[in-house]
Amino acid sequence: VAKDLGLELPALRDRGVRILDRGRTQYFALHGKTGHLVTAERIDREQLCESVQQCMLRCEVIVEGEM
């Protein structure tokens, strides 16, 4: 995420970059030392997408301040 946004790692914290999932469970998070998008919670495909062949989880990257 840091690389895709063109930010250095300290800028992720300074700008308040965070991941916002739709729904109650936060499945994704930013790794503080690498800036990588990681899974924050176990993802059970059968429970989330029981009758759908293609399963997609959407999330948003929120950056405070101007880019």
PDB file of N, H, CA, C and O in Angstrom:
ATOM      1  N   VAL A   1       0.833  -1.179   0.000  1.00  0.00           N
ATOM      2  CA  VAL A   1       0.000   0.000   0.000  1.00  0.00           C
ATOM      3  C   VAL A   1       0.883   1.250   0.000  1.00  0.00           C
ATOM      4  O   VAL A   1       0.626   2.201  -0.738  1.00  0.00           O
ATOM      5  N   ALA A   2       1.927   1.236   0.837  1.00  0.00           N
ATOM      6  H   ALA A   2       2.135   0.463   1.437  1.00  0.00           H
ATOM      7  CA  ALA A   2       2.821   2.401   0.885  1.00  0.00           C
ATOM      8  C   ALA A   2       3.427   2.663  -0.490  1.00  0.00           C
ATOM      9  O   ALA A   2       3.486   3.807  -0.942  1.00  0.00           O
ATOM     10  N   LYS A   3       3.870   1.615  -1.143  1.00  0.00           N
ATOM     11  H   LYS A   3       3.822   0.686  -0.776  1.00  0.00           H
ATOM     12  CA  LYS A   3       4.481   1.754  -2.470  1.00  0.00           C
ATOM     13  C   LYS A   3       3.451   2.248  -3.489  1.00  0.00           C
ATOM     14  O   LYS A   3       3.748   3.135  -4.290  1.00  0.00           O
ATOM     15  N   ASP A   4       2.257   1.686  -3.462  1.00  0.00           N
ATOM     16  H   ASP A   4       2.015   0.965  -2.811  1.00  0.00           H
ATOM     17  CA  ASP A   4       1.211   2.086  -4.402  1.00  0.00           C
ATOM     18  C   ASP A   4       0.805   3.543  -4.223  1.00  0.00           C
ATOM     19  O   ASP A   4       0.480   4.221  -5.198  1.00  0.00           O
ATOM     20  N   LEU A   5       0.821   4.031  -2.978  1.00  0.00           N
ATOM     21  H   LEU A   5       1.085   3.481  -2.186  1.00  0.00           H
ATOM     22  CA  LEU A   5       0.464   5.423  -2.710  1.00  0.00           C
ATOM     23  C   LEU A   5       1.644   6.375  -2.883  1.00  0.00           C
ATOM     24  O   LEU A   5       1.472   7.594  -2.865  1.00  0.00           O
ATOM     25  N   GLY A   6       2.847   5.813  -3.053  1.00  0.00           N
ATOM     26  H   GLY A   6       2.987   4.823  -3.068  1.00  0.00           H
ATOM     27  CA  GLY A   6       4.036   6.643  -3.204  1.00  0.00           C
ATOM     28  C   GLY A   6       4.439   7.311  -1.899  1.00  0.00           C
ATOM     29  O   GLY A   6       4.956   8.428  -1.900  1.00  0.00           O
ATOM     30  N   LEU A   7       4.198   6.619  -0.777  1.00  0.00           N
ATOM     31  H   LEU A   7       3.778   5.711  -0.776  1.00  0.00           H
ATOM     32  CA  LEU A   7       4.515   7.161   0.536  1.00  0.00           C
ATOM     33  C   LEU A   7       5.613   6.340   1.204  1.00  0.00           C
ATOM     34  O   LEU A   7       5.716   5.132   0.987  1.00  0.00           O
ATOM     35  N   GLU A   8       6.417   6.996   2.004  1.00  0.00           N
ATOM     36  H   GLU A   8       6.333   7.977   2.180  1.00  0.00           H
ATOM     37  CA  GLU A   8       7.379   6.295   2.844  1.00  0.00           C
ATOM     38  C   GLU A   8       6.633   5.764   4.060  1.00  0.00           C
ATOM     39  O   GLU A   8       5.552   6.255   4.386  1.00  0.00           O
ATOM     40  N   LEU A   9       7.196   4.770   4.732  1.00  0.00           N
ATOM     41  H   LEU A   9       8.074   4.371   4.468  1.00  0.00           H
ATOM     42  CA  LEU A   9       6.508   4.162   5.869  1.00  0.00           C
ATOM     43  C   LEU A   9       6.116   5.153   6.963  1.00  0.00           C
ATOM     44  O   LEU A   9       4.990   5.074   7.453  1.00  0.00           O
ATOM     45  N   PRO A  10       6.985   6.084   7.374  1.00  0.00           N
ATOM     46  CA  PRO A  10       6.552   7.035   8.409  1.00  0.00           C
ATOM     47  C   PRO A  10       5.348   7.877   7.974  1.00  0.00           C
ATOM     48  O   PRO A  10       4.552   8.298   8.813  1.00  0.00           O
ATOM     49  N   ALA A  11       5.215   8.121   6.678  1.00  0.00           N
ATOM     50  H   ALA A  11       5.862   7.779   5.997  1.00  0.00           H
ATOM     51  CA  ALA A  11       4.093   8.925   6.181  1.00  0.00           C
ATOM     52  C   ALA A  11       2.762   8.198   6.339  1.00  0.00           C
ATOM     53  O   ALA A  11       1.719   8.842   6.454  1.00  0.00           O
ATOM     54  N   LEU A  12       2.783   6.861   6.346  1.00  0.00           N
ATOM     55  H   LEU A  12       3.630   6.338   6.253  1.00  0.00           H
ATOM     56  CA  LEU A  12       1.545   6.108   6.569  1.00  0.00           C
ATOM     57  C   LEU A  12       0.954   6.467   7.931  1.00  0.00           C
ATOM     58  O   LEU A  12      -0.248   6.699   8.052  1.00  0.00           O
ATOM     59  N   ARG A  13       1.799   6.509   8.942  1.00  0.00           N
ATOM     60  H   ARG A  13       2.776   6.320   8.843  1.00  0.00           H
ATOM     61  CA  ARG A  13       1.320   6.863  10.286  1.00  0.00           C
ATOM     62  C   ARG A  13       0.965   8.343  10.364  1.00  0.00           C
ATOM     63  O   ARG A  13      -0.057   8.708  10.944  1.00  0.00           O
ATOM     64  N   ASP A  14       1.802   9.190   9.784  1.00  0.00           N
ATOM     65  H   ASP A  14       2.633   8.893   9.313  1.00  0.00           H
ATOM     66  CA  ASP A  14       1.570  10.636   9.851  1.00  0.00           C
ATOM     67  C   ASP A  14       0.260  11.038   9.182  1.00  0.00           C
ATOM     68  O   ASP A  14      -0.427  11.945   9.653  1.00  0.00           O
ATOM     69  N   ARG A  15      -0.084  10.375   8.102  1.00  0.00           N
ATOM     70  H   ARG A  15       0.474   9.639   7.719  1.00  0.00           H
ATOM     71  CA  ARG A  15      -1.305  10.710   7.358  1.00  0.00           C
ATOM     72  C   ARG A  15      -2.521   9.933   7.845  1.00  0.00           C
ATOM     73  O   ARG A  15      -3.623  10.119   7.328  1.00  0.00           O
ATOM     74  N   GLY A  16      -2.336   9.072   8.827  1.00  0.00           N
ATOM     75  H   GLY A  16      -1.441   8.921   9.247  1.00  0.00           H
ATOM     76  CA  GLY A  16      -3.472   8.309   9.360  1.00  0.00           C
ATOM     77  C   GLY A  16      -4.052   7.341   8.361  1.00  0.00           C
ATOM     78  O   GLY A  16      -5.269   7.162   8.319  1.00  0.00           O
ATOM     79  N   VAL A  17      -3.206   6.698   7.538  1.00  0.00           N
ATOM     80  H   VAL A  17      -2.217   6.843   7.572  1.00  0.00           H
ATOM     81  CA  VAL A  17      -3.693   5.742   6.546  1.00  0.00           C
ATOM     82  C   VAL A  17      -4.268   4.535   7.278  1.00  0.00           C
ATOM     83  O   VAL A  17      -3.643   3.984   8.184  1.00  0.00           O
ATOM     84  N   ARG A  18      -5.473   4.135   6.870  1.00  0.00           N
ATOM     85  H   ARG A  18      -5.982   4.583   6.135  1.00  0.00           H
ATOM     86  CA  ARG A  18      -6.099   2.976   7.484  1.00  0.00           C
ATOM     87  C   ARG A  18      -6.962   2.247   6.463  1.00  0.00           C
ATOM     88  O   ARG A  18      -7.308   2.794   5.417  1.00  0.00           O
ATOM     89  N   ILE A  19      -7.293   1.032   6.778  1.00  0.00           N
ATOM     90  H   ILE A  19      -7.012   0.588   7.629  1.00  0.00           H
ATOM     91  CA  ILE A  19      -8.115   0.183   5.918  1.00  0.00           C
ATOM     92  C   ILE A  19      -9.515   0.140   6.503  1.00  0.00           C
ATOM     93  O   ILE A  19      -9.688  -0.060   7.705  1.00  0.00           O
ATOM     94  N   LEU A  20     -10.517   0.330   5.648  1.00  0.00           N
ATOM     95  H   LEU A  20     -10.376   0.493   4.671  1.00  0.00           H
ATOM     96  CA  LEU A  20     -11.907   0.293   6.072  1.00  0.00           C
ATOM     97  C   LEU A  20     -12.614  -0.808   5.294  1.00  0.00           C
ATOM     98  O   LEU A  20     -12.718  -0.751   4.069  1.00  0.00           O
ATOM     99  N   ASP A  21     -13.097  -1.812   6.022  1.00  0.00           N
ATOM    100  H   ASP A  21     -13.013  -1.858   7.017  1.00  0.00           H
ATOM    101  CA  ASP A  21     -13.861  -2.897   5.410  1.00  0.00           C
ATOM    102  C   ASP A  21     -15.339  -2.577   5.521  1.00  0.00           C
ATOM    103  O   ASP A  21     -15.773  -1.884   6.441  1.00  0.00           O
ATOM    104  N   ARG A  22     -16.095  -3.083   4.585  1.00  0.00           N
ATOM    105  H   ARG A  22     -15.743  -3.646   3.837  1.00  0.00           H
ATOM    106  CA  ARG A  22     -17.546  -2.952   4.674  1.00  0.00           C
ATOM    107  C   ARG A  22     -18.044  -4.092   5.546  1.00  0.00           C
ATOM    108  O   ARG A  22     -17.747  -5.257   5.278  1.00  0.00           O
ATOM    109  N   GLY A  23     -18.779  -3.773   6.561  1.00  0.00           N
ATOM    110  H   GLY A  23     -19.020  -2.827   6.778  1.00  0.00           H
ATOM    111  CA  GLY A  23     -19.271  -4.810   7.467  1.00  0.00           C
ATOM    112  C   GLY A  23     -18.630  -4.684   8.835  1.00  0.00           C
ATOM    113  O   GLY A  23     -17.846  -3.769   9.086  1.00  0.00           O
ATOM    114  N   ARG A  24     -18.966  -5.599   9.701  1.00  0.00           N
ATOM    115  H   ARG A  24     -19.602  -6.343   9.496  1.00  0.00           H
ATOM    116  CA  ARG A  24     -18.518  -5.543  11.090  1.00  0.00           C
ATOM    117  C   ARG A  24     -17.101  -6.063  11.290  1.00  0.00           C
ATOM    118  O   ARG A  24     -16.374  -5.564  12.148  1.00  0.00           O
ATOM    119  N   THR A  25     -16.708  -7.046  10.518  1.00  0.00           N
ATOM    120  H   THR A  25     -17.299  -7.452   9.820  1.00  0.00           H
ATOM    121  CA  THR A  25     -15.410  -7.682  10.714  1.00  0.00           C
ATOM    122  C   THR A  25     -14.349  -6.993   9.882  1.00  0.00           C
ATOM    123  O   THR A  25     -14.536  -6.772   8.685  1.00  0.00           O
ATOM    124  N   GLN A  26     -13.241  -6.657  10.509  1.00  0.00           N
ATOM    125  H   GLN A  26     -13.089  -6.837  11.481  1.00  0.00           H
ATOM    126  CA  GLN A  26     -12.090  -6.082   9.804  1.00  0.00           C
ATOM    127  C   GLN A  26     -11.210  -7.242   9.336  1.00  0.00           C
ATOM    128  O   GLN A  26     -10.487  -7.840  10.133  1.00  0.00           O
ATOM    129  N   TYR A  27     -11.275  -7.553   8.050  1.00  0.00           N
ATOM    130  H   TYR A  27     -11.862  -7.068   7.402  1.00  0.00           H
ATOM    131  CA  TYR A  27     -10.498  -8.665   7.512  1.00  0.00           C
ATOM    132  C   TYR A  27      -9.087  -8.252   7.118  1.00  0.00           C
ATOM    133  O   TYR A  27      -8.203  -9.103   7.017  1.00  0.00           O
ATOM    134  N   PHE A  28      -8.861  -6.967   6.895  1.00  0.00           N
ATOM    135  H   PHE A  28      -9.578  -6.275   6.977  1.00  0.00           H
ATOM    136  CA  PHE A  28      -7.565  -6.504   6.417  1.00  0.00           C
ATOM    137  C   PHE A  28      -7.001  -5.426   7.329  1.00  0.00           C
ATOM    138  O   PHE A  28      -7.735  -4.719   8.019  1.00  0.00           O
ATOM    139  N   ALA A  29      -5.669  -5.318   7.312  1.00  0.00           N
ATOM    140  H   ALA A  29      -5.073  -5.892   6.752  1.00  0.00           H
ATOM    141  CA  ALA A  29      -4.981  -4.296   8.101  1.00  0.00           C
ATOM    142  C   ALA A  29      -3.697  -3.929   7.369  1.00  0.00           C
ATOM    143  O   ALA A  29      -3.265  -4.633   6.456  1.00  0.00           O
ATOM    144  N   LEU A  30      -3.094  -2.820   7.780  1.00  0.00           N
ATOM    145  H   LEU A  30      -3.444  -2.248   8.522  1.00  0.00           H
ATOM    146  CA  LEU A  30      -1.791  -2.429   7.255  1.00  0.00           C
ATOM    147  C   LEU A  30      -0.723  -2.892   8.225  1.00  0.00           C
ATOM    148  O   LEU A  30      -0.816  -2.634   9.425  1.00  0.00           O
ATOM    149  N   HIS A  31       0.287  -3.571   7.715  1.00  0.00           N
ATOM    150  H   HIS A  31       0.362  -3.780   6.740  1.00  0.00           H
ATOM    151  CA  HIS A  31       1.414  -3.973   8.550  1.00  0.00           C
ATOM    152  C   HIS A  31       2.264  -2.733   8.798  1.00  0.00           C
ATOM    153  O   HIS A  31       2.762  -2.125   7.851  1.00  0.00           O
ATOM    154  N   GLY A  32       2.432  -2.356  10.054  1.00  0.00           N
ATOM    155  H   GLY A  32       2.027  -2.850  10.823  1.00  0.00           H
ATOM    156  CA  GLY A  32       3.092  -1.109  10.405  1.00  0.00           C
ATOM    157  C   GLY A  32       4.551  -0.994   9.994  1.00  0.00           C
ATOM    158  O   GLY A  32       5.032   0.110   9.737  1.00  0.00           O
ATOM    159  N   LYS A  33       5.268  -2.117   9.927  1.00  0.00           N
ATOM    160  H   LYS A  33       4.878  -3.013  10.136  1.00  0.00           H
ATOM    161  CA  LYS A  33       6.700  -2.055   9.607  1.00  0.00           C
ATOM    162  C   LYS A  33       6.988  -2.175   8.117  1.00  0.00           C
ATOM    163  O   LYS A  33       8.053  -1.765   7.658  1.00  0.00           O
ATOM    164  N   THR A  34       6.041  -2.738   7.352  1.00  0.00           N
ATOM    165  H   THR A  34       5.176  -3.072   7.725  1.00  0.00           H
ATOM    166  CA  THR A  34       6.290  -2.941   5.921  1.00  0.00           C
ATOM    167  C   THR A  34       5.383  -2.123   5.015  1.00  0.00           C
ATOM    168  O   THR A  34       5.728  -1.856   3.864  1.00  0.00           O
ATOM    169  N   GLY A  35       4.223  -1.723   5.530  1.00  0.00           N
ATOM    170  H   GLY A  35       3.942  -1.940   6.465  1.00  0.00           H
ATOM    171  CA  GLY A  35       3.249  -1.021   4.697  1.00  0.00           C
ATOM    172  C   GLY A  35       2.453  -1.954   3.809  1.00  0.00           C
ATOM    173  O   GLY A  35       1.747  -1.494   2.912  1.00  0.00           O
ATOM    174  N   HIS A  36       2.550  -3.266   4.039  1.00  0.00           N
ATOM    175  H   HIS A  36       3.123  -3.640   4.768  1.00  0.00           H
ATOM    176  CA  HIS A  36       1.818  -4.254   3.246  1.00  0.00           C
ATOM    177  C   HIS A  36       0.399  -4.415   3.762  1.00  0.00           C
ATOM    178  O   HIS A  36       0.127  -4.234   4.949  1.00  0.00           O
ATOM    179  N   LEU A  37      -0.489  -4.756   2.857  1.00  0.00           N
ATOM    180  H   LEU A  37      -0.268  -4.904   1.893  1.00  0.00           H
ATOM    181  CA  LEU A  37      -1.857  -5.105   3.211  1.00  0.00           C
ATOM    182  C   LEU A  37      -1.840  -6.560   3.661  1.00  0.00           C
ATOM    183  O   LEU A  37      -1.385  -7.426   2.915  1.00  0.00           O
ATOM    184  N   VAL A  38      -2.325  -6.843   4.861  1.00  0.00           N
ATOM    185  H   VAL A  38      -2.694  -6.139   5.468  1.00  0.00           H
ATOM    186  CA  VAL A  38      -2.310  -8.204   5.404  1.00  0.00           C
ATOM    187  C   VAL A  38      -3.707  -8.572   5.894  1.00  0.00           C
ATOM    188  O   VAL A  38      -4.547  -7.702   6.118  1.00  0.00           O
ATOM    189  N   THR A  39      -3.943  -9.869   6.056  1.00  0.00           N
ATOM    190  H   THR A  39      -3.260 -10.577   5.874  1.00  0.00           H
ATOM    191  CA  THR A  39      -5.214 -10.304   6.638  1.00  0.00           C
ATOM    192  C   THR A  39      -5.144 -10.121   8.144  1.00  0.00           C
ATOM    193  O   THR A  39      -4.164 -10.501   8.784  1.00  0.00           O
ATOM    194  N   ALA A  40      -6.178  -9.545   8.690  1.00  0.00           N
ATOM    195  H   ALA A  40      -6.974  -9.237   8.169  1.00  0.00           H
ATOM    196  CA  ALA A  40      -6.235  -9.270  10.123  1.00  0.00           C
ATOM    197  C   ALA A  40      -7.124 -10.271  10.850  1.00  0.00           C
ATOM    198  O   ALA A  40      -7.118 -10.347  12.079  1.00  0.00           O
ATOM    199  N   GLU A  41      -7.868 -11.020  10.095  1.00  0.00           N
ATOM    200  H   GLU A  41      -7.873 -10.958   9.097  1.00  0.00           H
ATOM    201  CA  GLU A  41      -8.845 -11.947  10.664  1.00  0.00           C
ATOM    202  C   GLU A  41      -8.913 -13.159   9.748  1.00  0.00           C
ATOM    203  O   GLU A  41      -8.647 -13.051   8.551  1.00  0.00           O
ATOM    204  N   ARG A  42      -9.263 -14.295  10.294  1.00  0.00           N
ATOM    205  H   ARG A  42      -9.479 -14.383  11.267  1.00  0.00           H
ATOM    206  CA  ARG A  42      -9.434 -15.510   9.490  1.00  0.00           C
ATOM    207  C   ARG A  42     -10.574 -15.271   8.500  1.00  0.00           C
ATOM    208  O   ARG A  42     -11.627 -14.754   8.872  1.00  0.00           O
ATOM    209  N   ILE A  43     -10.359 -15.647   7.240  1.00  0.00           N
ATOM    210  H   ILE A  43      -9.504 -16.067   6.937  1.00  0.00           H
ATOM    211  CA  ILE A  43     -11.367 -15.464   6.203  1.00  0.00           C
ATOM    212  C   ILE A  43     -11.922 -16.832   5.824  1.00  0.00           C
ATOM    213  O   ILE A  43     -11.199 -17.674   5.290  1.00  0.00           O
ATOM    214  N   ASP A  44     -13.183 -17.048   6.094  1.00  0.00           N
ATOM    215  H   ASP A  44     -13.770 -16.365   6.528  1.00  0.00           H
ATOM    216  CA  ASP A  44     -13.854 -18.309   5.804  1.00  0.00           C
ATOM    217  C   ASP A  44     -14.717 -18.119   4.558  1.00  0.00           C
ATOM    218  O   ASP A  44     -15.828 -17.592   4.627  1.00  0.00           O
ATOM    219  N   ARG A  45     -14.184 -18.557   3.424  1.00  0.00           N
ATOM    220  H   ARG A  45     -13.282 -18.985   3.368  1.00  0.00           H
ATOM    221  CA  ARG A  45     -14.869 -18.355   2.149  1.00  0.00           C
ATOM    222  C   ARG A  45     -16.255 -18.994   2.133  1.00  0.00           C
ATOM    223  O   ARG A  45     -17.202 -18.396   1.622  1.00  0.00           O
ATOM    224  N   GLU A  46     -16.384 -20.193   2.681  1.00  0.00           N
ATOM    225  H   GLU A  46     -15.614 -20.678   3.096  1.00  0.00           H
ATOM    226  CA  GLU A  46     -17.672 -20.887   2.669  1.00  0.00           C
ATOM    227  C   GLU A  46     -18.728 -20.110   3.455  1.00  0.00           C
ATOM    228  O   GLU A  46     -19.902 -20.110   3.085  1.00  0.00           O
ATOM    229  N   GLN A  47     -18.322 -19.463   4.516  1.00  0.00           N
ATOM    230  H   GLN A  47     -17.368 -19.463   4.816  1.00  0.00           H
ATOM    231  CA  GLN A  47     -19.275 -18.690   5.311  1.00  0.00           C
ATOM    232  C   GLN A  47     -19.644 -17.369   4.619  1.00  0.00           C
ATOM    233  O   GLN A  47     -20.807 -16.968   4.631  1.00  0.00           O
ATOM    234  N   LEU A  48     -18.662 -16.700   4.021  1.00  0.00           N
ATOM    235  H   LEU A  48     -17.717 -17.025   4.011  1.00  0.00           H
ATOM    236  CA  LEU A  48     -18.904 -15.399   3.398  1.00  0.00           C
ATOM    237  C   LEU A  48     -19.608 -15.487   2.057  1.00  0.00           C
ATOM    238  O   LEU A  48     -20.475 -14.668   1.754  1.00  0.00           O
ATOM    239  N   CYS A  49     -19.244 -16.466   1.259  1.00  0.00           N
ATOM    240  H   CYS A  49     -18.539 -17.131   1.505  1.00  0.00           H
ATOM    241  CA  CYS A  49     -19.741 -16.555  -0.124  1.00  0.00           C
ATOM    242  C   CYS A  49     -20.268 -17.957  -0.401  1.00  0.00           C
ATOM    243  O   CYS A  49     -19.855 -18.598  -1.367  1.00  0.00           O
ATOM    244  N   GLU A  50     -21.165 -18.429   0.431  1.00  0.00           N
ATOM    245  H   GLU A  50     -21.500 -17.909   1.216  1.00  0.00           H
ATOM    246  CA  GLU A  50     -21.575 -19.818   0.376  1.00  0.00           C
ATOM    247  C   GLU A  50     -22.121 -20.278  -0.973  1.00  0.00           C
ATOM    248  O   GLU A  50     -21.843 -21.411  -1.367  1.00  0.00           O
ATOM    249  N   SER A  51     -22.870 -19.477  -1.689  1.00  0.00           N
ATOM    250  H   SER A  51     -23.096 -18.557  -1.369  1.00  0.00           H
ATOM    251  CA  SER A  51     -23.446 -19.938  -2.949  1.00  0.00           C
ATOM    252  C   SER A  51     -22.923 -19.184  -4.171  1.00  0.00           C
ATOM    253  O   SER A  51     -23.484 -19.302  -5.260  1.00  0.00           O
ATOM    254  N   VAL A  52     -21.856 -18.413  -3.996  1.00  0.00           N
ATOM    255  H   VAL A  52     -21.400 -18.316  -3.111  1.00  0.00           H
ATOM    256  CA  VAL A  52     -21.311 -17.614  -5.090  1.00  0.00           C
ATOM    257  C   VAL A  52     -19.991 -18.233  -5.539  1.00  0.00           C
ATOM    258  O   VAL A  52     -19.133 -18.546  -4.714  1.00  0.00           O
ATOM    259  N   GLN A  53     -19.832 -18.408  -6.855  1.00  0.00           N
ATOM    260  H   GLN A  53     -20.529 -18.154  -7.526  1.00  0.00           H
ATOM    261  CA  GLN A  53     -18.612 -19.024  -7.359  1.00  0.00           C
ATOM    262  C   GLN A  53     -17.409 -18.093  -7.210  1.00  0.00           C
ATOM    263  O   GLN A  53     -16.332 -18.535  -6.809  1.00  0.00           O
ATOM    264  N   GLN A  54     -17.582 -16.807  -7.529  1.00  0.00           N
ATOM    265  H   GLN A  54     -18.457 -16.447  -7.855  1.00  0.00           H
ATOM    266  CA  GLN A  54     -16.483 -15.846  -7.411  1.00  0.00           C
ATOM    267  C   GLN A  54     -16.715 -15.017  -6.150  1.00  0.00           C
ATOM    268  O   GLN A  54     -17.697 -14.282  -6.047  1.00  0.00           O
ATOM    269  N   CYS A  55     -15.802 -15.146  -5.202  1.00  0.00           N
ATOM    270  H   CYS A  55     -15.004 -15.743  -5.286  1.00  0.00           H
ATOM    271  CA  CYS A  55     -15.950 -14.471  -3.911  1.00  0.00           C
ATOM    272  C   CYS A  55     -15.024 -13.249  -3.865  1.00  0.00           C
ATOM    273  O   CYS A  55     -13.832 -13.357  -4.152  1.00  0.00           O
ATOM    274  N   MET A  56     -15.582 -12.088  -3.501  1.00  0.00           N
ATOM    275  H   MET A  56     -16.551 -12.000  -3.267  1.00  0.00           H
ATOM    276  CA  MET A  56     -14.802 -10.857  -3.434  1.00  0.00           C
ATOM    277  C   MET A  56     -15.044 -10.155  -2.114  1.00  0.00           C
ATOM    278  O   MET A  56     -16.182 -10.041  -1.657  1.00  0.00           O
ATOM    279  N   LEU A  57     -13.965  -9.683  -1.503  1.00  0.00           N
ATOM    280  H   LEU A  57     -13.041  -9.775  -1.874  1.00  0.00           H
ATOM    281  CA  LEU A  57     -14.073  -8.846  -0.316  1.00  0.00           C
ATOM    282  C   LEU A  57     -13.563  -7.470  -0.699  1.00  0.00           C
ATOM    283  O   LEU A  57     -12.470  -7.345  -1.252  1.00  0.00           O
ATOM    284  N   ARG A  58     -14.331  -6.453  -0.416  1.00  0.00           N
ATOM    285  H   ARG A  58     -15.219  -6.555   0.033  1.00  0.00           H
ATOM    286  CA  ARG A  58     -13.944  -5.091  -0.761  1.00  0.00           C
ATOM    287  C   ARG A  58     -13.523  -4.344   0.495  1.00  0.00           C
ATOM    288  O   ARG A  58     -14.070  -4.539   1.580  1.00  0.00           O
ATOM    289  N   CYS A  59     -12.539  -3.488   0.307  1.00  0.00           N
ATOM    290  H   CYS A  59     -12.095  -3.330  -0.575  1.00  0.00           H
ATOM    291  CA  CYS A  59     -12.123  -2.617   1.396  1.00  0.00           C
ATOM    292  C   CYS A  59     -11.637  -1.308   0.780  1.00  0.00           C
ATOM    293  O   CYS A  59     -11.349  -1.237  -0.415  1.00  0.00           O
ATOM    294  N   GLU A  60     -11.552  -0.288   1.606  1.00  0.00           N
ATOM    295  H   GLU A  60     -11.786  -0.346   2.576  1.00  0.00           H
ATOM    296  CA  GLU A  60     -11.096   1.021   1.150  1.00  0.00           C
ATOM    297  C   GLU A  60      -9.860   1.420   1.931  1.00  0.00           C
ATOM    298  O   GLU A  60      -9.722   1.096   3.111  1.00  0.00           O
ATOM    299  N   VAL A  61      -8.966   2.126   1.264  1.00  0.00           N
ATOM    300  H   VAL A  61      -9.078   2.390   0.306  1.00  0.00           H
ATOM    301  CA  VAL A  61      -7.808   2.705   1.925  1.00  0.00           C
ATOM    302  C   VAL A  61      -8.139   4.171   2.170  1.00  0.00           C
ATOM    303  O   VAL A  61      -8.390   4.922   1.228  1.00  0.00           O
ATOM    304  N   ILE A  62      -8.139   4.572   3.419  1.00  0.00           N
ATOM    305  H   ILE A  62      -7.935   3.962   4.185  1.00  0.00           H
ATOM    306  CA  ILE A  62      -8.468   5.938   3.805  1.00  0.00           C
ATOM    307  C   ILE A  62      -7.165   6.653   4.130  1.00  0.00           C
ATOM    308  O   ILE A  62      -6.369   6.171   4.936  1.00  0.00           O
ATOM    309  N   VAL A  63      -6.948   7.821   3.493  1.00  0.00           N
ATOM    310  H   VAL A  63      -7.594   8.213   2.839  1.00  0.00           H
ATOM    311  CA  VAL A  63      -5.760   8.644   3.739  1.00  0.00           C
ATOM    312  C   VAL A  63      -6.255  10.016   4.182  1.00  0.00           C
ATOM    313  O   VAL A  63      -6.980  10.694   3.454  1.00  0.00           O
ATOM    314  N   GLU A  64      -5.852  10.412   5.380  1.00  0.00           N
ATOM    315  H   GLU A  64      -5.263   9.861   5.971  1.00  0.00           H
ATOM    316  CA  GLU A  64      -6.238  11.735   5.864  1.00  0.00           C
ATOM    317  C   GLU A  64      -5.303  12.791   5.281  1.00  0.00           C
ATOM    318  O   GLU A  64      -4.111  12.537   5.105  1.00  0.00           O
ATOM    319  N   GLY A  65      -5.821  13.932   4.991  1.00  0.00           N
ATOM    320  H   GLY A  65      -6.789  14.138   5.134  1.00  0.00           H
ATOM    321  CA  GLY A  65      -5.009  15.002   4.403  1.00  0.00           C
ATOM    322  C   GLY A  65      -4.979  14.881   2.895  1.00  0.00           C
ATOM    323  O   GLY A  65      -5.523  13.935   2.325  1.00  0.00           O
ATOM    324  N   GLU A  66      -4.351  15.830   2.261  1.00  0.00           N
ATOM    325  H   GLU A  66      -3.910  16.599   2.724  1.00  0.00           H
ATOM    326  CA  GLU A  66      -4.308  15.870   0.798  1.00  0.00           C
ATOM    327  C   GLU A  66      -3.193  14.994   0.265  1.00  0.00           C
ATOM    328  O   GLU A  66      -2.147  14.832   0.894  1.00  0.00           O
ATOM    329  N   MET A  67      -3.440  14.432  -0.912  1.00  0.00           N
ATOM    330  H   MET A  67      -4.290  14.564  -1.423  1.00  0.00           H
ATOM    331  CA  MET A  67      -2.434  13.620  -1.609  1.00  0.00           C
ATOM    332  C   MET A  67      -1.941  14.402  -2.804  1.00  0.00           C
ATOM    333  O   MET A  67      -1.085  13.921  -3.547  1.00  0.00           O
TER     334      MET A  67
END
